[in-house]
Amino acid sequence: MRGSTLARAGLRNAALRSGEWTACRRSFVSSALPFQQSNSIRGQNHQRIHPQRHIQRRWQATTAQAVLETAVQDPSALSQEAIVDNLDPKEAARLDKVRNIGIAAHIDSGKTTATERVLFYTGRIKDIHEVRGRDAVGAKMDSMELEREKGITIQSAATFCDWIKKQPDPVTGEMKDEKFHINLIDTPGHIDFTIEVERALRVLDGAVMILCAVSGVQSQTVTVDRQMRRYNIPRISFVNKMDRAGANPWKAVEGINQKLRIPAAAVQVPIGVEDEFKGVVDLIRMKALISEGDRGEIIREAEVPADIREFAQEKRRLLIETLADVDEEIANAFLEERTPSPLEIKAAIRRATIGLKFTPVLMGSALADKSVQPMLDAVCDFLPNPAEVENLALDRRRAEKPVKLVSYNSLPFVGLAFKLEESNFGQLTYIRVYQGSLKKGQYVTNARTGQKVKIPRIVRMHSNEMEEITEISAGEICAVFGVDCASGDTFAESGLGYSMTSMFVPDPVISLSIKPKQTKDTPNFSKAMARFQREDPTFRVHVDNESSESIISGMGELHLSIYVERMRREYNVEVVTGQPQVAYRETIQQHVLFDHLLRKQTGGAGDYARVTGYLEPTGQLGANKFEQQIIGGTISEKYLLACDKGFQASCIAGPMLGHKVLGCSMVINDGATHMTDSSELAFKNATQQAFRKAFMAAEPQVLEPLMKTVVTAPNEFQGNIVGLLNKRNAVINDTETGPEDFTLQADCSLNAMFGFSSQLRAASQGKGEFTMEFSHYAPAPGQLQKELVAKFQKEREARNRK
């Protein structure tokens, strides 16, 4: 019997690889029937159980196992269609109604306002509150006090809701209500908080990209588009603010096609514009959708108004033409000169959107409560469910070969922790479940640490509110308490050995020195630093070895100022910030002779040491060099070792500024000792004193770090950016000009680059980006050298007075 079962499993695996899946399923079910019937009769009580139920359970388990085996052995042979086709019917029905989406856009495009309307129309909230908290409440998704004050989203916020959508019955064709479950993440628009968008898109299956009807495609829209492409996220586009003066949705549609370079076409046209905006025309069904009611909660369906009917038909033809370029079935209908049916158009939009070949464009005004519900219908119609998205993990047991994750509940659990938050109950970890299910009390293994952890509590998040649950299924998003981990960790059932790639983390571009105002606040200061680093991978802290300052780095000045403010509010720690101390260097330019005698007589043995030689530059700004050329043993070996130590100690803190010395060579060729007063310490001190005197006589020079700076921006801003760099005395080494962007490479002083991030954004309308890395040391300008030396001497005098 076991042999026949294995043979059937082998048959199914072969069918998976050859693509003959449906036929295999039929043969498997028919062959399993007598086996199942013979085993279902174990007594009178068991005869009541329908044998078909046993068949289904066994078929489900074997199907899941066969799919899992193919996913592990040959993931490229397992298509998403095969995964969907072989889902348990009950599981397929559940996943078909699940959508994991994010809302992303440029700053102030109306993301949080749109999310507020989505929550209101789906019944998750009873009242609508606006951004900035003018009514002392604020938008639901902006739960942080700072967000409500500043009117910006700082942290991505997760929620879930159910949307009732009218769907045609596949058999009768009648319209009936279908409930869709939507997991929604509202993301920040400011580039300083770009990591929140990165980690949200890493775990989502689709996105709504919001554009302003007046401004169209803006700088951060381009950044969001780049992030969506990085994670292969299908998107629908929603042109918001249709009620504003100067609204022009066709500018946004053209911008998506031209600037973002993704085929796009409107699936709606507006009825009225600016103040007269009333609703939209659905181009697929050619019906007018009018928003009515106090809060636009009623969508009335009507005939297309006569004054825009011809315009709507023209845009419908354009939609079909655009689809014909990206979808084969519509292309065939187009070549046959046949008009596709509404169902064919809808199916083609869904295929092309999921295939990342097309984005449908919808229109509305969230603030005016108009045409948000059709956008929700489009989310359900055009964006994929979790089973339709390919997700890969790496199998560490097989040299990190890729493995396709399958969204079946019956398979072993695999999930990704994508966001951490500190709450009143401890660390809150957001997890996306990719495979299997997660139950309260279950043990899972952290792939990074190998540690086995218990899941004590599972919740669903609604902004800052929680709803406790006992189990979460494949394809869903949840949060867990009591799990110590880092952002980007993979959790899997013990023995699975899977690890998922984490999100992309950009490098910080700006740094500040920071310290608590009062020493007593140091413990809270340290706690805040540790927490913020754990929550935000782009916020980094290190201690500068030379200046002993704590340096915080981040994505922009706003990013760091938010953390400084949070420290004050949440930890009651006042801090002092400033530019970090630049790591200057000191060197010499001349050959100088020295002959130094240290003689100090006290009660008892004194100090006596004489060193003679010369100090000179090594010729290149590299390591320092000590050499002895003693002839006749005037200085013994042990004293010469002490001289070497004195030279190396002097090079750590130079005489000019107290910074390290580079490119200096010291040669000792003569000296004298005393039988009782000479010692190693005396020769070490004599060498240091001789070094200081000779160094100051050898035309000393301050060196500053030059940074290799790479700036990328659109061509139209090239003049502005070159002007910015010239003001900073940068040396431009290379410029590459492309069709749209240019890349400029320059060497620029680190001291001059403070504040460059903000000025670059202002000069390029937020579209410019830059990176910096250390290049080499070069002489600082003469005026800067004088200022630095004067400042150092003043500080030293102040210390001596104390």
Disulfide bonds with the S-S distance in Angstrom:
none
